Amino acid sequence: MSGKPHIVIGVCGSIAAFKIAVLHKYLRDHAEVTVAMTPSATQFVGPQTFLALTGNPVITTLWEPSHSKPKHIDLADELDLLLIAPATANILAKAAVGIADEPVSTLIMSSLPAEKPIVFAPAMNTRMWQNPATLENVKTLKARGYHFIEPDSGDLACGWQGEGRLAEPQVIAKQVLALL
Ligand SMILES: Cc1cc2nc3c(=O)[nH]c(=O)nc-3n(C[C@H](O)[C@H](O)[C@H](O)COP(=O)(O)O)c2cc1C
């Protein structure tokens, strides 16, 4: 590692996943970046893209035979900030109840908000964002000390107009770097 702070980005299954490649451009001079992906995220962007951009192995599975220690525990120890972006309705629900069943949710569960900043940048359809379940999960997570970068309003990939667009990569980078 480079001596710079280490940001781990947990990428989830949203059409906005490609924006993490742009976000990396704004982070790379200030931080070492490692990407972990949910299985759904790999439907939107290939892990090879993040490997090429970050120069670090991309975590797409908990079951890596070449590691003697669980990689998610090593990473949770090493990281200075965990950013979940784009954060799906699903990952917010899993984080709120403590489910750890793939690399990103397991990293969240292996990190404590009292020790290191854990930041969610949600992206989803307006109804998903305004769903009472999501609102309750966001409230719960905020009360536990997790940080949020609120989504923007505007054109959504699903054809809707409304709240739920991933915040602009430059905005996410600025807020994340301020937390380091
Ligand atoms: C084309 C497409 C786009 C999607 N975009 C989003 C999204 O922006 N936000 C979201 O919460 N779910 C979105 N979903 C649904 C999630 O991919 C789905 O809930 C999935 O189970 C999330 O898994 P993950 O949280 O493990 O990544 C989308 C699904 C499809 C097929």
PDBQT file of the ligand as one rigid body, heavy atoms in Angstrom, charges set to zero:
ROOT
HETATM    1  C1  LIG A 201     -31.517  -2.626 -14.346  1.00  0.00    +0.000 C 
HETATM    2  C2  LIG A 201     -31.639  -2.631 -12.846  1.00  0.00    +0.000 A 
HETATM    3  C3  LIG A 201     -31.299  -1.499 -12.140  1.00  0.00    +0.000 A 
HETATM    4  C4  LIG A 201     -31.398  -1.488 -10.733  1.00  0.00    +0.000 A 
HETATM    5  N1  LIG A 201     -31.066  -0.347 -10.057  1.00  0.00    +0.000 NA
HETATM    6  C5  LIG A 201     -31.215  -0.310  -8.735  1.00  0.00    +0.000 A 
HETATM    7  C6  LIG A 201     -30.868   0.851  -8.006  1.00  0.00    +0.000 A 
HETATM    8  O1  LIG A 201     -30.413   1.867  -8.563  1.00  0.00    +0.000 OA
HETATM    9  N2  LIG A 201     -31.040   0.833  -6.667  1.00  0.00    +0.000 N 
HETATM   10  C7  LIG A 201     -31.540  -0.247  -6.002  1.00  0.00    +0.000 A 
HETATM   11  O2  LIG A 201     -31.694  -0.177  -4.773  1.00  0.00    +0.000 OA
HETATM   12  N3  LIG A 201     -31.833  -1.385  -6.657  1.00  0.00    +0.000 NA
HETATM   13  C8  LIG A 201     -31.675  -1.447  -7.986  1.00  0.00    +0.000 A 
HETATM   14  N4  LIG A 201     -31.977  -2.600  -8.666  1.00  0.00    +0.000 N 
HETATM   15  C9  LIG A 201     -32.417  -3.780  -7.901  1.00  0.00    +0.000 C 
HETATM   16  C10 LIG A 201     -31.211  -4.444  -7.250  1.00  0.00    +0.000 C 
HETATM   17  O3  LIG A 201     -30.212  -4.775  -8.213  1.00  0.00    +0.000 OA
HETATM   18  C11 LIG A 201     -31.661  -5.701  -6.490  1.00  0.00    +0.000 C 
HETATM   19  O4  LIG A 201     -32.508  -5.303  -5.409  1.00  0.00    +0.000 OA
HETATM   20  C12 LIG A 201     -30.500  -6.508  -5.971  1.00  0.00    +0.000 C 
HETATM   21  O5  LIG A 201     -30.985  -7.614  -5.235  1.00  0.00    +0.000 OA
HETATM   22  C13 LIG A 201     -29.552  -5.680  -5.096  1.00  0.00    +0.000 C 
HETATM   23  O6  LIG A 201     -28.512  -6.507  -4.641  1.00  0.00    +0.000 OA
HETATM   24  P1  LIG A 201     -27.291  -5.941  -3.799  1.00  0.00    +0.000 P 
HETATM   25  O7  LIG A 201     -27.838  -4.981  -2.799  1.00  0.00    +0.000 OA
HETATM   26  O8  LIG A 201     -26.713  -7.161  -3.182  1.00  0.00    +0.000 OA
HETATM   27  O9  LIG A 201     -26.336  -5.317  -4.772  1.00  0.00    +0.000 OA
HETATM   28  C14 LIG A 201     -31.867  -2.634 -10.051  1.00  0.00    +0.000 A 
HETATM   29  C15 LIG A 201     -32.169  -3.790 -10.772  1.00  0.00    +0.000 A 
HETATM   30  C16 LIG A 201     -32.075  -3.786 -12.154  1.00  0.00    +0.000 A 
HETATM   31  C17 LIG A 201     -32.427  -5.039 -12.895  1.00  0.00    +0.000 C 
ENDROOT
TORSDOF 0
